[in-house]
Amino acid sequence: MMSTSSKENTEEIFEDIKRNLTRGVKDRKHNFHTPVFSNVNGDGGIDSRVVVLRNFDPLKMILNFHTDFRSPKAIDLKQNNNSLFVFYDHKLKIQLRIKTTSILNNQNQTAKEMWDKTRLLSRKCYLTTKDPSSFTELPEDGIPEHLVSKEPNLEESEKGFKNFTVVENKINEIDWLYLEISGHRRLKLIFRKQKPEYQWIIP
């Protein structure tokens, strides 16, 4: 955790943000592992859900998560790729609101590289016979009956590749908020060619 004095240093704040996003990918117990992701839906409203942070590239400033190509968020992101992440860690007393531009990677090299690293149990999620968010008369998850409570074999799991999608989210802006009884701090980082421009804001 940063010292109080270092929280006045914009460069140190930026480095701390990158460290915590990196930890969020690797450490399942870190609060940054499961941010809230929001996007504009087809009706012009906002949809939000928790996603699992799968990768963070600190050089290109890109956040990745995985989704099903048939899901409403994938369909909506093809129409409007403006998106937003919210991270919060009560121990660090830090909130990040990150504005991004989303790109869908489906059945391409980026998707294949991540698919090859995906466990069979996780691949099972992409084998549903019904589209995510589609209506059903009974409470079910859409997984074929013969796969209930078991993993697919490698050959069968490959059928899910067509649905597997890596969502790359290019960071455009970070709104950093540090909550402290002695005085809150808020900093905006605007990225141009991966380089941040800083602006202090009243919390």
C-alpha positions in Angstrom: 0.0 0.0 0.0 1.2 3.5 -0.8 2.2 5.9 1.9 0.1 9.0 2.5 2.7 11.3 1.0 3.0 9.2 -2.2 -0.7 9.7 -2.8 0.2 13.2 -3.9 2.6 11.8 -6.6 0.8 11.2 -9.9 3.4 8.9 -11.3 3.4 6.7 -8.2 -0.4 6.5 -8.3 -0.2 5.4 -11.9 2.3 2.7 -11.0 0.1 1.6 -8.1 -2.9 1.3 -10.4 -0.9 -1.0 -12.8 0.3 -3.1 -9.9 -3.2 -3.7 -8.6 -4.7 -4.4 -12.0 -1.9 -7.0 -12.5 -2.6 -8.5 -9.2 -6.3 -8.6 -10.0 -5.5 -10.9 -12.9 -3.3 -13.3 -11.0 -4.8 -13.3 -7.5 -8.4 -14.6 -7.3 -8.8 -13.2 -3.8 -7.8 -9.6 -4.9 -10.9 -7.4 -5.1 -9.8 -6.2 -8.6 -10.2 -9.8 -9.9 -14.0 -9.3 -10.4 -14.8 -5.7 -11.6 -18.2 -4.5 -12.8 -18.4 -4.0 -16.5 -21.0 -1.7 -18.1 -22.0 -1.0 -21.7 -24.8 0.6 -23.7 -27.5 -1.9 -24.7 -29.6 -1.9 -27.8 -32.4 0.2 -26.2 -29.9 2.9 -25.3 -29.9 1.9 -21.6 -27.0 0.7 -19.5 -26.3 -2.9 -18.7 -23.8 -3.9 -15.9 -22.5 -7.2 -14.7 -19.5 -8.6 -12.8 -16.8 -10.1 -15.1 -13.5 -11.9 -14.3 -10.4 -10.0 -15.2 -8.4 -12.3 -17.4 -5.5 -10.2 -18.6 -4.0 -6.7 -18.2 -1.4 -5.3 -20.6 0.4 -2.4 -18.8 2.2 -1.3 -22.0 -0.8 -1.2 -24.3 -3.2 -0.4 -21.4 -5.7 -3.1 -22.3 -8.0 -5.1 -20.0 -9.4 -8.4 -21.1 -12.2 -10.7 -20.1 -14.0 -13.6 -21.8 -17.6 -13.9 -22.9 -19.9 -15.9 -25.2 -20.3 -14.5 -28.7 -24.0 -15.1 -28.5 -24.4 -13.0 -25.3 -26.3 -9.7 -25.3 -23.2 -7.7 -24.3 -21.3 -9.1 -27.3 -24.1 -8.2 -29.6 -24.4 -4.7 -28.1 -20.7 -4.0 -28.2 -20.7 -4.6 -31.9 -23.1 -1.7 -32.2 -21.5 0.6 -29.5 -18.1 -0.3 -28.2 -18.0 2.4 -25.5 -17.7 0.7 -22.1 -16.7 1.2 -18.5 -15.2 -0.8 -15.7 -15.6 -0.1 -12.0 -13.1 -1.6 -9.5 -13.3 -1.2 -5.7 -11.1 -2.5 -3.0 -12.3 -1.7 0.6 -8.9 -2.7 2.0 -7.0 -0.3 -0.2 -9.8 2.2 0.0 -9.4 2.7 -3.8 -12.1 3.0 -6.5 -11.2 3.0 -10.2 -13.7 3.9 -12.9 -12.1 3.1 -16.2 -13.5 4.2 -19.6 -12.6 1.8 -22.4 -13.2 1.0 -26.0 -14.1 -2.7 -26.5 -13.0 -5.0 -29.3 -14.4 -8.5 -29.8 -12.0 -11.3 -30.7 -13.9 -14.4 -31.9 -12.4 -17.3 -33.9 -9.2 -15.4 -34.5 -5.6 -15.8 -33.3 -6.2 -13.8 -30.0 -9.2 -16.0 -29.2 -7.3 -19.2 -30.1 -4.3 -18.4 -27.9 -6.6 -17.9 -24.9 -8.8 -20.8 -25.7 -5.8 -23.1 -25.7 -5.1 -22.0 -22.1 -8.7 -22.5 -21.0 -9.5 -25.5 -18.7 -12.0 -28.1 -19.8 -14.4 -27.1 -17.0 -14.3 -23.5 -18.2 -14.8 -24.5 -21.8 -18.0 -26.2 -20.8 -19.7 -22.8 -20.3 -19.5 -22.2 -24.1 -21.3 -25.5 -24.9 -24.7 -24.4 -23.9 -27.5 -25.4 -26.4 -29.4 -22.1 -25.8 -28.0 -18.6 -26.2 -27.0 -16.8 -22.9 -29.9 -14.6 -21.6 -32.5 -16.4 -23.7 -35.8 -17.3 -22.0 -36.6 -20.7 -20.6 -39.6 -22.3 -19.1 -37.6 -24.2 -16.5 -34.6 -23.1 -14.3 -31.6 -24.5 -16.2 -28.2 -23.5 -17.4 -28.5 -24.8 -21.0 -25.7 -27.3 -20.6 -26.4 -30.6 -22.4 -27.7 -33.4 -20.1 -24.8 -35.7 -20.6 -22.4 -33.0 -19.4 -24.2 -32.2 -16.1 -21.8 -32.4 -13.2 -18.9 -33.5 -15.5 -16.2 -32.1 -17.7 -16.4 -32.4 -21.5 -13.5 -34.3 -23.1 -11.1 -32.3 -25.2 -12.7 -33.2 -28.5 -16.1 -32.2 -27.4 -14.9 -29.0 -25.7 -13.7 -27.7 -29.1 -17.3 -27.3 -30.2 -17.4 -24.3 -27.8 -14.6 -22.4 -29.5 -17.0 -20.8 -32.0 -18.7 -19.1 -29.0 -15.6 -18.2 -27.0 -14.8 -14.5 -27.3 -12.0 -12.4 -25.8 -13.1 -8.9 -25.1 -10.2 -6.5 -25.4 -10.8 -3.2 -23.7 -8.5 -0.3 -24.6 -8.2 2.1 -21.6 -9.0 5.7 -22.5 -9.4 7.3 -19.1 -9.1 6.3 -15.4 -10.8 8.1 -12.6 -8.9 7.2 -9.4 -10.5 7.8 -6.0 -8.7 7.3 -2.7 -11.0 7.4 0.4 -9.3 8.5 3.6 -10.7 10.0 6.8 -7.9 12.6 6.8 -8.9 13.7 3.3 -10.1 12.0 0.1 -8.1 12.3 -3.1 -9.3 12.0 -6.7 -7.2 12.0 -9.9 -8.2 11.7 -13.5 -5.7 10.0 -16.0 -6.5 10.6 -19.7 -4.5 8.4 -22.1 -3.0 9.5 -25.4 -0.8 6.9 -27.0 -0.6 4.9 -23.7 0.8 8.0 -21.9 -1.4 9.5 -19.2 -2.2 13.1 -18.7 -3.1 13.9 -15.1 -5.8 16.2 -13.6 -6.6 16.5 -9.9 -10.3 16.6 -9.1 -12.3 17.5 -6.0 -13.7 14.1 -4.7 
